Amino acid sequence: MSTTHSTTDHRAPGATQRSSDEVNDEIRALWLRAGGTLSGEQRREYQRLVLEWASAAPRPASHAQLKSSKAA
């Protein structure tokens, strides 16, 4: 039985959010440690990381934002 080691950064509420690049690096490391097949625990960690990555990923500017920036 292998032991998994998580490098997850559990930050306190209100702490600075990690960048999508930082979270992506951790996702890649998780897959490397797992050898391409995730255990149940690793799958839960992966799901949490994907949600964190999605919230950290830059959002495309909306049409209204683009329009107002051109008018300025």
PDB file with SEQRES, HELIX, SHEET and CRYST1 records, atoms N, CA, C and O in Angstrom:
SEQRES   1 A   72  MET SER THR THR HIS SER THR THR ASP HIS ARG ALA PRO          
SEQRES   2 A   72  GLY ALA THR GLN ARG SER SER ASP GLU VAL ASN ASP GLU          
SEQRES   3 A   72  ILE ARG ALA LEU TRP LEU ARG ALA GLY GLY THR LEU SER          
SEQRES   4 A   72  GLY GLU GLN ARG ARG GLU TYR GLN ARG LEU VAL LEU GLU          
SEQRES   5 A   72  TRP ALA SER ALA ALA PRO ARG PRO ALA SER HIS ALA GLN          
SEQRES   6 A   72  LEU LYS SER SER LYS ALA ALA                                  
HELIX    1 AA1 SER A   20  ALA A   34  1                                  15    
HELIX    2 AA2 GLY A   40  ALA A   56  1                                  17    
HELIX    3 AA3 HIS A   63  ALA A   71  1                                   9    
CRYST1    1.000    1.000    1.000  90.00  90.00  90.00 P 1           1          
ATOM      1  N   MET A   1       0.849  -1.178   0.000  1.00  0.00           N  
ATOM      2  CA  MET A   1       0.000   0.000   0.000  1.00  0.00           C  
ATOM      3  C   MET A   1       0.887   1.230   0.000  1.00  0.00           C  
ATOM      4  O   MET A   1       1.788   1.353   0.829  1.00  0.00           O  
ATOM      5  N   SER A   2       0.631   2.143  -0.932  1.00  0.00           N  
ATOM      6  CA  SER A   2       1.471   3.336  -1.006  1.00  0.00           C  
ATOM      7  C   SER A   2       0.859   4.467  -0.200  1.00  0.00           C  
ATOM      8  O   SER A   2      -0.359   4.566  -0.051  1.00  0.00           O  
ATOM      9  N   THR A   3       1.722   5.303   0.306  1.00  0.00           N  
ATOM     10  CA  THR A   3       1.284   6.461   1.057  1.00  0.00           C  
ATOM     11  C   THR A   3       1.329   7.662   0.135  1.00  0.00           C  
ATOM     12  O   THR A   3       2.325   7.894  -0.550  1.00  0.00           O  
ATOM     13  N   THR A   4       0.252   8.421   0.122  1.00  0.00           N  
ATOM     14  CA  THR A   4       0.242   9.613  -0.720  1.00  0.00           C  
ATOM     15  C   THR A   4       0.680  10.800   0.098  1.00  0.00           C  
ATOM     16  O   THR A   4       0.390  10.895   1.291  1.00  0.00           O  
ATOM     17  N   HIS A   5       1.367  11.686  -0.539  1.00  0.00           N  
ATOM     18  CA  HIS A   5       1.821  12.904   0.111  1.00  0.00           C  
ATOM     19  C   HIS A   5       1.230  14.072  -0.634  1.00  0.00           C  
ATOM     20  O   HIS A   5       1.449  14.219  -1.836  1.00  0.00           O  
ATOM     21  N   SER A   6       0.493  14.891   0.051  1.00  0.00           N  
ATOM     22  CA  SER A   6      -0.127  16.034  -0.590  1.00  0.00           C  
ATOM     23  C   SER A   6       0.657  17.293  -0.261  1.00  0.00           C  
ATOM     24  O   SER A   6       1.030  17.534   0.887  1.00  0.00           O  
ATOM     25  N   THR A   7       0.895  18.079  -1.282  1.00  0.00           N  
ATOM     26  CA  THR A   7       1.549  19.369  -1.078  1.00  0.00           C  
ATOM     27  C   THR A   7       0.507  20.466  -1.065  1.00  0.00           C  
ATOM     28  O   THR A   7       0.810  21.634  -1.311  1.00  0.00           O  
ATOM     29  N   THR A   8      -0.728  20.078  -0.775  1.00  0.00           N  
ATOM     30  CA  THR A   8      -1.826  21.025  -0.799  1.00  0.00           C  
ATOM     31  C   THR A   8      -1.576  22.154   0.171  1.00  0.00           C  
ATOM     32  O   THR A   8      -1.151  21.945   1.307  1.00  0.00           O  
ATOM     33  N   ASP A   9      -1.847  23.340  -0.295  1.00  0.00           N  
ATOM     34  CA  ASP A   9      -1.698  24.533   0.519  1.00  0.00           C  
ATOM     35  C   ASP A   9      -3.060  24.884   1.089  1.00  0.00           C  
ATOM     36  O   ASP A   9      -3.870  25.521   0.414  1.00  0.00           O  
ATOM     37  N   HIS A  10      -3.322  24.475   2.321  1.00  0.00           N  
ATOM     38  CA  HIS A  10      -4.595  24.784   2.959  1.00  0.00           C  
ATOM     39  C   HIS A  10      -4.441  26.143   3.622  1.00  0.00           C  
ATOM     40  O   HIS A  10      -3.863  26.257   4.703  1.00  0.00           O  
ATOM     41  N   ARG A  11      -4.962  27.169   2.966  1.00  0.00           N  
ATOM     42  CA  ARG A  11      -4.818  28.530   3.465  1.00  0.00           C  
ATOM     43  C   ARG A  11      -5.990  28.903   4.354  1.00  0.00           C  
ATOM     44  O   ARG A  11      -7.103  28.396   4.212  1.00  0.00           O  
ATOM     45  N   ALA A  12      -5.701  29.798   5.264  1.00  0.00           N  
ATOM     46  CA  ALA A  12      -6.736  30.288   6.157  1.00  0.00           C  
ATOM     47  C   ALA A  12      -7.725  31.144   5.369  1.00  0.00           C  
ATOM     48  O   ALA A  12      -7.364  31.741   4.356  1.00  0.00           O  
ATOM     49  N   PRO A  13      -8.968  31.202   5.835  1.00  0.00           N  
ATOM     50  CA  PRO A  13      -9.938  32.064   5.159  1.00  0.00           C  
ATOM     51  C   PRO A  13      -9.408  33.493   5.094  1.00  0.00           C  
ATOM     52  O   PRO A  13      -8.866  34.004   6.074  1.00  0.00           O  
ATOM     53  N   GLY A  14      -9.566  34.132   3.947  1.00  0.00           N  
ATOM     54  CA  GLY A  14      -9.078  35.496   3.774  1.00  0.00           C  
ATOM     55  C   GLY A  14      -7.641  35.571   3.297  1.00  0.00           C  
ATOM     56  O   GLY A  14      -7.145  36.660   3.006  1.00  0.00           O  
ATOM     57  N   ALA A  15      -6.962  34.433   3.211  1.00  0.00           N  
ATOM     58  CA  ALA A  15      -5.575  34.430   2.742  1.00  0.00           C  
ATOM     59  C   ALA A  15      -5.551  34.697   1.244  1.00  0.00           C  
ATOM     60  O   ALA A  15      -6.553  34.503   0.556  1.00  0.00           O  
ATOM     61  N   THR A  16      -4.415  35.138   0.744  1.00  0.00           N  
ATOM     62  CA  THR A  16      -4.272  35.425  -0.672  1.00  0.00           C  
ATOM     63  C   THR A  16      -4.480  34.160  -1.493  1.00  0.00           C  
ATOM     64  O   THR A  16      -3.964  33.092  -1.163  1.00  0.00           O  
ATOM     65  N   GLN A  17      -5.239  34.301  -2.558  1.00  0.00           N  
ATOM     66  CA  GLN A  17      -5.536  33.171  -3.441  1.00  0.00           C  
ATOM     67  C   GLN A  17      -4.317  32.862  -4.301  1.00  0.00           C  
ATOM     68  O   GLN A  17      -3.610  33.765  -4.747  1.00  0.00           O  
ATOM     69  N   ARG A  18      -4.082  31.568  -4.525  1.00  0.00           N  
ATOM     70  CA  ARG A  18      -2.976  31.157  -5.384  1.00  0.00           C  
ATOM     71  C   ARG A  18      -3.340  31.415  -6.836  1.00  0.00           C  
ATOM     72  O   ARG A  18      -4.516  31.469  -7.195  1.00  0.00           O  
ATOM     73  N   SER A  19      -2.315  31.573  -7.665  1.00  0.00           N  
ATOM     74  CA  SER A  19      -2.555  31.762  -9.088  1.00  0.00           C  
ATOM     75  C   SER A  19      -2.951  30.432  -9.725  1.00  0.00           C  
ATOM     76  O   SER A  19      -2.697  29.362  -9.171  1.00  0.00           O  
ATOM     77  N   SER A  20      -3.579  30.521 -10.901  1.00  0.00           N  
ATOM     78  CA  SER A  20      -3.949  29.307 -11.617  1.00  0.00           C  
ATOM     79  C   SER A  20      -2.700  28.506 -11.984  1.00  0.00           C  
ATOM     80  O   SER A  20      -2.749  27.276 -12.018  1.00  0.00           O  
ATOM     81  N   ASP A  21      -1.588  29.178 -12.258  1.00  0.00           N  
ATOM     82  CA  ASP A  21      -0.336  28.472 -12.568  1.00  0.00           C  
ATOM     83  C   ASP A  21       0.159  27.660 -11.372  1.00  0.00           C  
ATOM     84  O   ASP A  21       0.620  26.530 -11.532  1.00  0.00           O  
ATOM     85  N   GLU A  22       0.062  28.238 -10.174  1.00  0.00           N  
ATOM     86  CA  GLU A  22       0.490  27.516  -8.968  1.00  0.00           C  
ATOM     87  C   GLU A  22      -0.363  26.269  -8.743  1.00  0.00           C  
ATOM     88  O   GLU A  22       0.154  25.199  -8.425  1.00  0.00           O  
ATOM     89  N   VAL A  23      -1.670  26.421  -8.912  1.00  0.00           N  
ATOM     90  CA  VAL A  23      -2.571  25.292  -8.699  1.00  0.00           C  
ATOM     91  C   VAL A  23      -2.344  24.244  -9.784  1.00  0.00           C  
ATOM     92  O   VAL A  23      -2.353  23.047  -9.499  1.00  0.00           O  
ATOM     93  N   ASN A  24      -2.140  24.685 -11.026  1.00  0.00           N  
ATOM     94  CA  ASN A  24      -1.876  23.756 -12.123  1.00  0.00           C  
ATOM     95  C   ASN A  24      -0.612  22.933 -11.845  1.00  0.00           C  
ATOM     96  O   ASN A  24      -0.577  21.733 -12.118  1.00  0.00           O  
ATOM     97  N   ASP A  25       0.422  23.579 -11.304  1.00  0.00           N  
ATOM     98  CA  ASP A  25       1.650  22.854 -10.951  1.00  0.00           C  
ATOM     99  C   ASP A  25       1.355  21.750  -9.939  1.00  0.00           C  
ATOM    100  O   ASP A  25       1.904  20.651 -10.024  1.00  0.00           O  
ATOM    101  N   GLU A  26       0.478  22.057  -8.977  1.00  0.00           N  
ATOM    102  CA  GLU A  26       0.140  21.051  -7.973  1.00  0.00           C  
ATOM    103  C   GLU A  26      -0.678  19.909  -8.581  1.00  0.00           C  
ATOM    104  O   GLU A  26      -0.504  18.752  -8.197  1.00  0.00           O  
ATOM    105  N   ILE A  27      -1.560  20.223  -9.520  1.00  0.00           N  
ATOM    106  CA  ILE A  27      -2.331  19.181 -10.208  1.00  0.00           C  
ATOM    107  C   ILE A  27      -1.384  18.256 -10.970  1.00  0.00           C  
ATOM    108  O   ILE A  27      -1.522  17.034 -10.906  1.00  0.00           O  
ATOM    109  N   ARG A  28      -0.434  18.833 -11.681  1.00  0.00           N  
ATOM    110  CA  ARG A  28       0.541  18.021 -12.432  1.00  0.00           C  
ATOM    111  C   ARG A  28       1.359  17.128 -11.492  1.00  0.00           C  
ATOM    112  O   ARG A  28       1.613  15.962 -11.793  1.00  0.00           O  
ATOM    113  N   ALA A  29       1.766  17.692 -10.352  1.00  0.00           N  
ATOM    114  CA  ALA A  29       2.542  16.919  -9.379  1.00  0.00           C  
ATOM    115  C   ALA A  29       1.718  15.756  -8.821  1.00  0.00           C  
ATOM    116  O   ALA A  29       2.242  14.663  -8.607  1.00  0.00           O  
ATOM    117  N   LEU A  30       0.434  15.999  -8.590  1.00  0.00           N  
ATOM    118  CA  LEU A  30      -0.449  14.938  -8.096  1.00  0.00           C  
ATOM    119  C   LEU A  30      -0.502  13.785  -9.097  1.00  0.00           C  
ATOM    120  O   LEU A  30      -0.387  12.624  -8.705  1.00  0.00           O  
ATOM    121  N   TRP A  31      -0.675  14.090 -10.383  1.00  0.00           N  
ATOM    122  CA  TRP A  31      -0.730  13.049 -11.411  1.00  0.00           C  
ATOM    123  C   TRP A  31       0.596  12.305 -11.512  1.00  0.00           C  
ATOM    124  O   TRP A  31       0.611  11.090 -11.707  1.00  0.00           O  
ATOM    125  N   LEU A  32       1.704  13.022 -11.380  1.00  0.00           N  
ATOM    126  CA  LEU A  32       3.019  12.355 -11.425  1.00  0.00           C  
ATOM    127  C   LEU A  32       3.195  11.411 -10.248  1.00  0.00           C  
ATOM    128  O   LEU A  32       3.651  10.280 -10.418  1.00  0.00           O  
ATOM    129  N   ARG A  33       2.832  11.875  -9.042  1.00  0.00           N  
ATOM    130  CA  ARG A  33       2.946  11.023  -7.852  1.00  0.00           C  
ATOM    131  C   ARG A  33       2.063   9.791  -7.978  1.00  0.00           C  
ATOM    132  O   ARG A  33       2.428   8.704  -7.530  1.00  0.00           O  
ATOM    133  N   ALA A  34       0.891   9.970  -8.596  1.00  0.00           N  
ATOM    134  CA  ALA A  34      -0.073   8.873  -8.712  1.00  0.00           C  
ATOM    135  C   ALA A  34       0.289   7.900  -9.823  1.00  0.00           C  
ATOM    136  O   ALA A  34      -0.274   6.807  -9.892  1.00  0.00           O  
ATOM    137  N   GLY A  35       1.201   8.270 -10.676  1.00  0.00           N  
ATOM    138  CA  GLY A  35       1.571   7.385 -11.777  1.00  0.00           C  
ATOM    139  C   GLY A  35       0.473   7.229 -12.817  1.00  0.00           C  
ATOM    140  O   GLY A  35       0.429   6.226 -13.530  1.00  0.00           O  
ATOM    141  N   GLY A  36      -0.416   8.216 -12.907  1.00  0.00           N  
ATOM    142  CA  GLY A  36      -1.451   8.183 -13.934  1.00  0.00           C  
ATOM    143  C   GLY A  36      -2.775   7.585 -13.502  1.00  0.00           C  
ATOM    144  O   GLY A  36      -3.749   7.653 -14.251  1.00  0.00           O  
ATOM    145  N   THR A  37      -2.837   7.002 -12.314  1.00  0.00           N  
ATOM    146  CA  THR A  37      -4.083   6.432 -11.794  1.00  0.00           C  
ATOM    147  C   THR A  37      -4.314   6.959 -10.388  1.00  0.00           C  
ATOM    148  O   THR A  37      -3.502   6.734  -9.491  1.00  0.00           O  
ATOM    149  N   LEU A  38      -5.422   7.661 -10.201  1.00  0.00           N  
ATOM    150  CA  LEU A  38      -5.706   8.274  -8.903  1.00  0.00           C  
ATOM    151  C   LEU A  38      -6.493   7.338  -7.998  1.00  0.00           C  
ATOM    152  O   LEU A  38      -7.426   6.667  -8.440  1.00  0.00           O  
ATOM    153  N   SER A  39      -6.107   7.300  -6.729  1.00  0.00           N  
ATOM    154  CA  SER A  39      -6.878   6.569  -5.715  1.00  0.00           C  
ATOM    155  C   SER A  39      -8.099   7.415  -5.360  1.00  0.00           C  
ATOM    156  O   SER A  39      -8.233   8.539  -5.845  1.00  0.00           O  
ATOM    157  N   GLY A  40      -8.967   6.899  -4.539  1.00  0.00           N  
ATOM    158  CA  GLY A  40     -10.142   7.652  -4.108  1.00  0.00           C  
ATOM    159  C   GLY A  40      -9.763   8.962  -3.434  1.00  0.00           C  
ATOM    160  O   GLY A  40     -10.336  10.010  -3.732  1.00  0.00           O  
ATOM    161  N   GLU A  41      -8.807   8.901  -2.535  1.00  0.00           N  
ATOM    162  CA  GLU A  41      -8.344  10.098  -1.828  1.00  0.00           C  
ATOM    163  C   GLU A  41      -7.727  11.096  -2.810  1.00  0.00           C  
ATOM    164  O   GLU A  41      -7.983  12.298  -2.731  1.00  0.00           O  
ATOM    165  N   GLN A  42      -6.917  10.585  -3.732  1.00  0.00           N  
ATOM    166  CA  GLN A  42      -6.282  11.454  -4.718  1.00  0.00           C  
ATOM    167  C   GLN A  42      -7.319  12.075  -5.658  1.00  0.00           C  
ATOM    168  O   GLN A  42      -7.167  13.222  -6.079  1.00  0.00           O  
ATOM    169  N   ARG A  43      -8.364  11.326  -5.984  1.00  0.00           N  
ATOM    170  CA  ARG A  43      -9.432  11.855  -6.842  1.00  0.00           C  
ATOM    171  C   ARG A  43     -10.133  13.024  -6.160  1.00  0.00           C  
ATOM    172  O   ARG A  43     -10.445  14.026  -6.804  1.00  0.00           O  
ATOM    173  N   ARG A  44     -10.380  12.898  -4.860  1.00  0.00           N  
ATOM    174  CA  ARG A  44     -11.010  13.994  -4.105  1.00  0.00           C  
ATOM    175  C   ARG A  44     -10.087  15.216  -4.095  1.00  0.00           C  
ATOM    176  O   ARG A  44     -10.544  16.348  -4.254  1.00  0.00           O  
ATOM    177  N   GLU A  45      -8.804  14.980  -3.910  1.00  0.00           N  
ATOM    178  CA  GLU A  45      -7.826  16.071  -3.928  1.00  0.00           C  
ATOM    179  C   GLU A  45      -7.795  16.726  -5.312  1.00  0.00           C  
ATOM    180  O   GLU A  45      -7.741  17.951  -5.418  1.00  0.00           O  
ATOM    181  N   TYR A  46      -7.830  15.919  -6.361  1.00  0.00           N  
ATOM    182  CA  TYR A  46      -7.839  16.435  -7.728  1.00  0.00           C  
ATOM    183  C   TYR A  46      -9.071  17.299  -7.966  1.00  0.00           C  
ATOM    184  O   TYR A  46      -8.963  18.381  -8.543  1.00  0.00           O  
ATOM    185  N   GLN A  47     -10.233  16.839  -7.532  1.00  0.00           N  
ATOM    186  CA  GLN A  47     -11.469  17.607  -7.712  1.00  0.00           C  
ATOM    187  C   GLN A  47     -11.379  18.954  -6.996  1.00  0.00           C  
ATOM    188  O   GLN A  47     -11.793  19.979  -7.537  1.00  0.00           O  
ATOM    189  N   ARG A  48     -10.832  18.944  -5.768  1.00  0.00           N  
ATOM    190  CA  ARG A  48     -10.679  20.190  -5.018  1.00  0.00           C  
ATOM    191  C   ARG A  48      -9.735  21.137  -5.745  1.00  0.00           C  
ATOM    192  O   ARG A  48      -9.991  22.338  -5.832  1.00  0.00           O  
ATOM    193  N   LEU A  49      -8.631  20.583  -6.269  1.00  0.00           N  
ATOM    194  CA  LEU A  49      -7.655  21.408  -6.977  1.00  0.00           C  
ATOM    195  C   LEU A  49      -8.238  21.992  -8.269  1.00  0.00           C  
ATOM    196  O   LEU A  49      -7.975  23.148  -8.599  1.00  0.00           O  
ATOM    197  N   VAL A  50      -9.021  21.205  -8.993  1.00  0.00           N  
ATOM    198  CA  VAL A  50      -9.629  21.703 -10.225  1.00  0.00           C  
ATOM    199  C   VAL A  50     -10.578  22.862  -9.916  1.00  0.00           C  
ATOM    200  O   VAL A  50     -10.605  23.851 -10.649  1.00  0.00           O  
ATOM    201  N   LEU A  51     -11.346  22.749  -8.850  1.00  0.00           N  
ATOM    202  CA  LEU A  51     -12.229  23.850  -8.460  1.00  0.00           C  
ATOM    203  C   LEU A  51     -11.423  25.085  -8.078  1.00  0.00           C  
ATOM    204  O   LEU A  51     -11.787  26.206  -8.435  1.00  0.00           O  
ATOM    205  N   GLU A  52     -10.333  24.879  -7.353  1.00  0.00           N  
ATOM    206  CA  GLU A  52      -9.466  26.008  -6.983  1.00  0.00           C  
ATOM    207  C   GLU A  52      -8.859  26.630  -8.232  1.00  0.00           C  
ATOM    208  O   GLU A  52      -8.792  27.853  -8.353  1.00  0.00           O  
ATOM    209  N   TRP A  53      -8.412  25.779  -9.167  1.00  0.00           N  
ATOM    210  CA  TRP A  53      -7.829  26.280 -10.413  1.00  0.00           C  
ATOM    211  C   TRP A  53      -8.851  27.114 -11.186  1.00  0.00           C  
ATOM    212  O   TRP A  53      -8.531  28.192 -11.688  1.00  0.00           O  
ATOM    213  N   ALA A  54     -10.083  26.605 -11.277  1.00  0.00           N  
ATOM    214  CA  ALA A  54     -11.120  27.315 -12.020  1.00  0.00           C  
ATOM    215  C   ALA A  54     -11.422  28.676 -11.402  1.00  0.00           C  
ATOM    216  O   ALA A  54     -11.670  29.640 -12.126  1.00  0.00           O  
ATOM    217  N   SER A  55     -11.406  28.766 -10.090  1.00  0.00           N  
ATOM    218  CA  SER A  55     -11.679  30.057  -9.455  1.00  0.00           C  
ATOM    219  C   SER A  55     -10.498  31.008  -9.583  1.00  0.00           C  
ATOM    220  O   SER A  55     -10.667  32.223  -9.481  1.00  0.00           O  
ATOM    221  N   ALA A  56      -9.305  30.469  -9.804  1.00  0.00           N  
ATOM    222  CA  ALA A  56      -8.113  31.314  -9.937  1.00  0.00           C  
ATOM    223  C   ALA A  56      -7.820  31.705 -11.386  1.00  0.00           C  
ATOM    224  O   ALA A  56      -7.079  32.656 -11.636  1.00  0.00           O  
ATOM    225  N   ALA A  57      -8.401  30.974 -12.339  1.00  0.00           N  
ATOM    226  CA  ALA A  57      -8.124  31.233 -13.756  1.00  0.00           C  
ATOM    227  C   ALA A  57      -8.659  32.604 -14.151  1.00  0.00           C  
ATOM    228  O   ALA A  57      -9.744  33.003 -13.727  1.00  0.00           O  
ATOM    229  N   PRO A  58      -7.892  33.320 -14.964  1.00  0.00           N  
ATOM    230  CA  PRO A  58      -8.353  34.642 -15.414  1.00  0.00           C  
ATOM    231  C   PRO A  58      -9.653  34.525 -16.210  1.00  0.00           C  
ATOM    232  O   PRO A  58      -9.840  33.583 -16.980  1.00  0.00           O  
ATOM    233  N   ARG A  59     -10.526  35.473 -16.017  1.00  0.00           N  
ATOM    234  CA  ARG A  59     -11.800  35.508 -16.736  1.00  0.00           C  
ATOM    235  C   ARG A  59     -11.647  36.394 -17.967  1.00  0.00           C  
ATOM    236  O   ARG A  59     -11.023  37.452 -17.889  1.00  0.00           O  
ATOM    237  N   PRO A  60     -12.201  35.981 -19.090  1.00  0.00           N  
ATOM    238  CA  PRO A  60     -12.159  36.852 -20.265  1.00  0.00           C  
ATOM    239  C   PRO A  60     -13.014  38.095 -20.020  1.00  0.00           C  
ATOM    240  O   PRO A  60     -14.031  38.034 -19.328  1.00  0.00           O  
ATOM    241  N   ALA A  61     -12.598  39.203 -20.585  1.00  0.00           N  
ATOM    242  CA  ALA A  61     -13.351  40.445 -20.429  1.00  0.00           C  
ATOM    243  C   ALA A  61     -14.702  40.310 -21.123  1.00  0.00           C  
ATOM    244  O   ALA A  61     -14.811  39.708 -22.191  1.00  0.00           O  
ATOM    245  N   SER A  62     -15.721  40.878 -20.500  1.00  0.00           N  
ATOM    246  CA  SER A  62     -17.049  40.839 -21.117  1.00  0.00           C  
ATOM    247  C   SER A  62     -17.128  41.869 -22.230  1.00  0.00           C  
ATOM    248  O   SER A  62     -16.293  42.770 -22.310  1.00  0.00           O  
ATOM    249  N   HIS A  63     -18.116  41.739 -23.076  1.00  0.00           N  
ATOM    250  CA  HIS A  63     -18.320  42.667 -24.181  1.00  0.00           C  
ATOM    251  C   HIS A  63     -18.486  44.098 -23.644  1.00  0.00           C  
ATOM    252  O   HIS A  63     -17.938  45.041 -24.214  1.00  0.00           O  
ATOM    253  N   ALA A  64     -19.243  44.258 -22.545  1.00  0.00           N  
ATOM    254  CA  ALA A  64     -19.470  45.578 -21.963  1.00  0.00           C  
ATOM    255  C   ALA A  64     -18.162  46.181 -21.454  1.00  0.00           C  
ATOM    256  O   ALA A  64     -17.938  47.381 -21.612  1.00  0.00           O  
ATOM    257  N   GLN A  65     -17.298  45.372 -20.847  1.00  0.00           N  
ATOM    258  CA  GLN A  65     -16.017  45.872 -20.353  1.00  0.00           C  
ATOM    259  C   GLN A  65     -15.140  46.317 -21.506  1.00  0.00           C  
ATOM    260  O   GLN A  65     -14.482  47.354 -21.419  1.00  0.00           O  
ATOM    261  N   LEU A  66     -15.122  45.552 -22.582  1.00  0.00           N  
ATOM    262  CA  LEU A  66     -14.316  45.906 -23.748  1.00  0.00           C  
ATOM    263  C   LEU A  66     -14.815  47.199 -24.372  1.00  0.00           C  
ATOM    264  O   LEU A  66     -14.017  48.049 -24.766  1.00  0.00           O  
ATOM    265  N   LYS A  67     -16.121  47.350 -24.462  1.00  0.00           N  
ATOM    266  CA  LYS A  67     -16.730  48.535 -25.049  1.00  0.00           C  
ATOM    267  C   LYS A  67     -16.388  49.785 -24.240  1.00  0.00           C  
ATOM    268  O   LYS A  67     -16.047  50.821 -24.811  1.00  0.00           O  
ATOM    269  N   SER A  68     -16.481  49.688 -22.895  1.00  0.00           N  
ATOM    270  CA  SER A  68     -16.197  50.842 -22.042  1.00  0.00           C  
ATOM    271  C   SER A  68     -14.718  51.199 -22.040  1.00  0.00           C  
ATOM    272  O   SER A  68     -14.370  52.373 -21.917  1.00  0.00           O  
ATOM    273  N   SER A  69     -13.848  50.212 -22.172  1.00  0.00           N  
ATOM    274  CA  SER A  69     -12.413  50.524 -22.196  1.00  0.00           C  
ATOM    275  C   SER A  69     -12.013  51.201 -23.500  1.00  0.00           C  
ATOM    276  O   SER A  69     -11.070  51.992 -23.510  1.00  0.00           O  
ATOM    277  N   LYS A  70     -12.707  50.911 -24.605  1.00  0.00           N  
ATOM    278  CA  LYS A  70     -12.431  51.583 -25.886  1.00  0.00           C  
ATOM    279  C   LYS A  70     -12.929  53.014 -25.874  1.00  0.00           C  
ATOM    280  O   LYS A  70     -12.347  53.885 -26.521  1.00  0.00           O  
ATOM    281  N   ALA A  71     -14.001  53.260 -25.142  1.00  0.00           N  
ATOM    282  CA  ALA A  71     -14.574  54.604 -25.086  1.00  0.00           C  
ATOM    283  C   ALA A  71     -13.715  55.543 -24.244  1.00  0.00           C  
ATOM    284  O   ALA A  71     -13.787  56.760 -24.417  1.00  0.00           O  
ATOM    285  N   ALA A  72     -12.921  55.011 -23.355  1.00  0.00           N  
ATOM    286  CA  ALA A  72     -12.116  55.834 -22.437  1.00  0.00           C  
ATOM    287  C   ALA A  72     -10.921  56.465 -23.089  1.00  0.00           C  
ATOM    288  O   ALA A  72     -10.164  57.178 -22.431  1.00  0.00           O  
TER     289      ALA A  72                                                      
END                                                                             
